């Protein structure tokens, strides 16, 4: 029957149509196993938690093999204290240093970084007489580095490789279900080359190892020669040098960054004399002159005309860098836009130049006068055409990224690029651009390397588990070089889970084995090859916070108990679990407070409140084999803390021992937020209860109520101390200043 | 499921804590049969339907924090599924176009046995009925008959005029009936 006839027959018979409807409604096709509720539930449970990721899924045709979901498994917080028993171990076992100066065909590129890192010790320097051959070695190294970075091009037909991979990815979507058999076991050939392996730390085992630790290590020994920094200080002093806390140059607190020496952008910045604020609501950048608690707006500038929205800013000397984006339109795709202003005259910011790169803004770093900008660009698979490179190659600085700067990994299953550009702020020149066909769930930038971690979860296989693909790039003065790739099972919580030290990469991950969660600490070498591992830690729990401090590593996992684990990392080939401390609640952010103390900010999971309240914890780590919780403080009525969503929101004044951040809470009918400032006081006696605990207490110095609806931990609020005054800035709303002697209010424009 | 319970579950699922998967699964249980049926008849084969449902479920789980209206879970997840289905349909059409230019007209009118639409579902009675419909017609019929959406909602989702929805719906049902009769 042709269409015409059909048309004629259709008009009208209501009863028959209703019957048709009923037939449709009654149909009950068999539901595939995978879609049954119990299996869906199981799959959702197995999803990794991930930080907010803006890499778009556009064009990937719903291929959800790389999806990010938030799934905080509330596991007992175990805080692993890894401390530098290395002192002792270091003496006995010669350490392999891949970045040795002795002309080994290694990545010489890593060594200068070691020299710059305050917590890294160049092995050679410690063995040779101080300063003896180092000068000559250093220049030899510089020469080697120059050679290494002279040519950072990536050989091969990369455009073609990219196209082939993207086309295959797109194709795979329309095929039948294929079990790629990507099993976790295949990815971990442990028996081959993993010398160190511990097992799950049960309570009994923990107790045993504690004893073992106490028994076999002599504590209180003075630092052996090869650990002494030039000043000849002790282990304690070394620890004091390691925190990547806000360094105080001039007399102000800078943004809390992951790596000391590598600046990160933020919505509010200060250089001690001025405060620079980006107000999202009005899209204006404001400059305030500050001094003695007084503040006055002296200059402002609207968002650069080509930018649709701003994200972060930097102040670098007399240059103001604004980073934002341009929304996609019919003609153009989404781009990141960077604009530079000359603010020598703070009252008259002068636009200098701007540049763009494809994708959504991820973040940026400034180090050594070079601005590195990161973005994620999702390819629209429906549009790709082999001859039209622009359909599958991203642009940077106005042009397609050249073929020798596109990096495509074999067997990559990605439809997004991670785009990196480097720009010399001093000369105003574009230095380099690289596009990696790789996802970027976690980005960690050390003083010499860029690490990108991509979680791969292949829905096609139904196997439980995720794997993380790591890509390492070396960078130097703006030039970016492909260095190494590797994989680890499971996933990483955030950039604090990785740490480069002496050329090694230490990391803590959570992975699944036989449907259960475990955690592992890996040490990889400079080629991302596995050196050692401690596996099967804290069964059923997931990592909540990590902090590496030189030869010591601390991490918290959480499910039911709350162990704080400590690991000795001084011998990369033999990391050692030193012990664990059980405490209620868990820390989601760890910060070295001083040589003997580690601050934890997290949640009180054992509290009476229906929602976990924010909790502060101070740990005494002077003796890593016997970590103690000195004191805690629960911020009653507060359930959110800005620092737990964005570590840059944390203010830390190391000299004063003062820290601050904003918190938020909600009652029956209202929401509220505050900026709180604390100091840890040893042997304090704030109350009888505190005194009973002994050893110290948290003293609340300030509780400043923030206006507004308590918008989710007041994410747009930052605190900074400049020349003895504290300034609290809530972007687009106002500023409040306080003296740091009694924290009395000096001036406020907020309320 | 009463509205209150549903709202509770949505809140719980949005929290993204250890209780979230179970809460979401409870919500999912209310709609999953309809979701699959919809995808199956819209796309014509098990693999595509499974993929589409899987993707939609993950998207829904991820985005449930943004679910504004109370009690709108079902409509919302169907919306997501429809997007997935439309995308897939477009891909299949594009694929067919590339393989044999001009196949689009053919495709609109009947199922091509060799296309993805023609695979599987041998024993299903409704398959031949859906096979005579265009992708858009299928979407309309399924959203109305299976999803229970109103014509203006369907109009929004498929970006067509709501009066067109009504007339297309009637004609599509008619076509299906005729196709079944002809069997």
Interface residues (C-beta under 8 A of the other chain):
Chain A: X1 X3 X6 X7 X9 X10 X11 X16 X17 X19 X20 X21 X23 X24 X25 X27 X28 X29 X31 X32 X34 X35 X36 X37 X38 X40 X41 X42 X44 X45 X47 X49 X61 X62 X63 X64 X67 X68 X69 X70 X71 X72 X73 X74 X173 X174 X176 X177 X382 X459
Chain B: X16 X17 X18 X20 X21 X22 X24 X25 X26 X28 X29 X32 X33 X35 X36 X37 X40 X41 X46 X47 X50 X51 X52 X53 X54 X55 X57 X58 X59 X61 X62 X84 X87 X88 X90 X91 X92 X94 X95 X109 X116 X124 X125 X126 X141 X142 X144 X145 X146 X170 X171 X173 X174 X175 X176 X177 X178 X180 X182
